[in-house]
Structures are given as structure tokens and as C-alpha cells.
Amino acid sequence: MAKSKVLNLRISPELKKKARQIAEDDGRSLSNWITHLITREVKKAEKEEKE
């Protein structure tokens, strides 16, 4: 999937710090980790719509 759009969002510095640590622990960049979470939730929502 080509990554061509930018999504700006505001979060607290503390939340960013915690998220970055979780991403690093998972072997991902923060951007990749957030994309992974969004993708997972979209797939979950699509699956629930079909049920």
C-alpha cells in the first residue's frame, strides 16, 4: 500500500512518549505502529459490519 497522505494529530507529550516506547518495543516506528493500529481497527469494524 502506497503511503501518500499525511495525518496530523495532536497528543500530549506524555502520550507520545509512551506510544513511541510501545512502538519501539514492538519493533516499529511510531508512524508504522499507529498505521498498524488503525488498520487493525478498520478491519475489525468491517468484520463487525458483515455480522
Backbone as numpy.savetxt, mean C-alpha at the origin, in Angstrom:
# Nx Ny Nz CAx CAy CAz Cx Cy Cz
2.42 -4.46 -14.49 1.56 -3.29 -14.49 2.47 -2.06 -14.49
2.25 -1.18 -15.46 3.04 0.04 -15.54 2.63 1.00 -14.43
3.61 1.57 -13.81 3.34 2.53 -12.74 3.50 3.92 -13.32
2.38 4.59 -13.53 2.46 5.87 -14.21 1.74 7.00 -13.49
1.05 6.72 -12.43 0.31 7.75 -11.71 0.92 7.98 -10.34
0.83 9.21 -9.90 1.32 9.57 -8.57 0.13 9.83 -7.67
0.19 9.30 -6.46 -0.85 9.50 -5.47 -0.23 10.22 -4.28
-0.65 11.44 -4.07 -0.14 12.20 -2.92 -1.11 12.03 -1.76
-0.56 11.78 -0.59 -1.39 11.70 0.60 -0.60 12.23 1.79
-1.33 12.65 2.79 -0.71 13.19 3.99 -0.94 12.22 5.15
0.15 11.91 5.80 0.09 11.09 7.01 1.06 11.71 8.02
0.87 11.36 9.26 1.74 11.90 10.30 3.14 11.31 10.14
4.14 12.04 10.58 5.51 11.52 10.54 5.67 10.20 11.30
4.96 10.07 12.40 5.04 8.83 13.19 4.46 7.64 12.42
3.32 7.85 11.77 2.72 6.77 10.98 3.63 6.40 9.81
4.22 7.39 9.17 5.14 7.10 8.06 6.34 6.30 8.55
6.88 6.67 9.70 8.02 5.96 10.26 7.67 4.49 10.53
6.51 4.28 11.13 6.08 2.90 11.43 5.82 2.12 10.15
5.17 2.75 9.19 4.87 2.07 7.92 6.16 1.72 7.18
7.11 2.66 7.17 8.38 2.39 6.50 9.10 1.20 7.14
9.06 1.10 8.46 9.70 -0.02 9.15 9.04 -1.34 8.80
7.71 -1.35 8.77 6.99 -2.57 8.40 7.33 -2.97 6.97
7.37 -1.98 6.08 7.71 -2.25 4.67 9.11 -2.84 4.57
10.06 -2.23 5.26 11.43 -2.74 5.23 11.52 -4.15 5.79
10.79 -4.42 6.87 10.77 -5.76 7.45 10.20 -6.78 6.47
9.33 -6.30 5.57 8.71 -7.16 4.57 9.54 -7.21 3.28
10.68 -6.52 3.28 11.55 -6.52 2.10 11.04 -5.65 0.97
10.26 -4.62 1.30 9.66 -3.77 0.28 10.00 -2.31 0.56
9.92 -1.52 -0.50 9.97 -0.08 -0.31 8.63 0.36 0.25
8.58 1.54 0.81 7.31 2.04 1.34 6.28 2.14 0.22
6.68 2.66 -0.92 5.77 2.79 -2.05 5.24 1.42 -2.50
6.12 0.46 -2.61 5.71 -0.88 -3.02 4.80 -1.52 -1.99
5.09 -1.31 -0.72 4.27 -1.89 0.34 2.86 -1.31 0.31
2.75 0.01 0.13 1.44 0.65 0.05 0.67 0.15 -1.17
1.35 0.04 -2.31 0.72 -0.49 -3.51 0.22 -1.91 -3.27
1.03 -2.71 -2.59 0.65 -4.09 -2.25 -0.62 -4.11 -1.39
-0.68 -3.24 -0.39 -1.85 -3.19 0.48 -3.10 -2.77 -0.29
-2.98 -1.76 -1.13 -4.13 -1.30 -1.91 -4.60 -2.40 -2.85
-3.67 -3.05 -3.53 -4.02 -4.14 -4.45 -4.75 -5.26 -3.72
-4.25 -5.63 -2.55 -4.88 -6.69 -1.76 -6.31 -6.32 -1.38
-6.52 -5.09 -0.95 -7.85 -4.66 -0.53 -8.81 -4.53 -1.71
-8.31 -4.11 -2.86 -9.16 -4.03 -4.06 -9.60 -5.43 -4.47
-8.68 -6.38 -4.48 -9.03 -7.77 -4.82 -10.04 -8.33 -3.82
-9.85 -8.03 -2.55 -10.78 -8.48 -1.51 -12.17 -7.91 -1.74
-12.25 -6.62 -2.04 -13.53 -5.97 -2.30 -14.21 -6.54 -3.55
-13.43 -6.79 -4.58 -13.99 -7.37 -5.81 -14.53 -8.76 -5.55
-13.82 -9.53 -4.75 -14.27 -10.89 -4.41 -15.57 -10.83 -3.62
-15.67 -9.90 -2.67 -16.88 -9.76 -1.87 -18.07 -9.31 -2.72
-17.83 -8.49 -3.74 -18.89 -8.04 -4.63 -19.50 -9.20 -5.40
-18.69 -10.20 -5.72 -19.14 -11.35 -6.50 -19.96 -12.32 -5.67
-19.81 -12.26 -4.36 -20.50 -13.22 -3.49 -21.93 -12.84 -3.24
